[in-house]
Amino acid sequence: MSDSKNLQRLAERIRGRRTVTLFLHTPVDRRVILDAIEVARWAPNHHLTEPWHFYLLGEKAMKENVELIREIVTENKDADKGDFKAKAAQEIPGWLVLTCKKSDDEVRRRENFASCCCAMQNLMLYLSEAGIGSKWATGAIVEDKRMLDLIGADGEQEFIVGVLRYGYAKITPTQSRKNVADIVTELE
């Protein structure tokens, strides 16, 4: 029999996790991030493939990441937008990149990607419980080969699932969701 208080606490944590975009300049203890990765790796994964790899960026890699963001945005938009995005990126106290093993088998590829998404959610929920905000970013940065080069990943063997920005939140946004009745179809 489940303890209803524990279930309620878990439900509140899941509902309360928010995407954070503005962070305090307070550094996050690396041990907390490593603990979050330890929990993330317990995500379901078909045939125990453990298809994930976590790249935790240090100071040098974060500076290179900021410059890469500037380059990519400048190439896709313009120099002003590139400078703006780079300046915003400098304000983010922590960065982590999650990759997934590639597979020639389409079913395995989807299963591995789904497992990595579950791992990312586990990681973000753990961080949220620890009072640390995060934002799972995708887009041009994850599609650019230069990001794989920056983290030293083998693009023949793995692809980027997302870049996680993390830190203590300046502002935690609020949100709402559709009613359950609007998104569930019960079949007999």
Summary of the structure (lengths in Angstrom):
residues: 188
radius of gyration: 18.0
end to end distance: 26.9
largest distance: 58.9
contacts: 517
relative contact order: 0.21
helix: 51%
strand: 16%
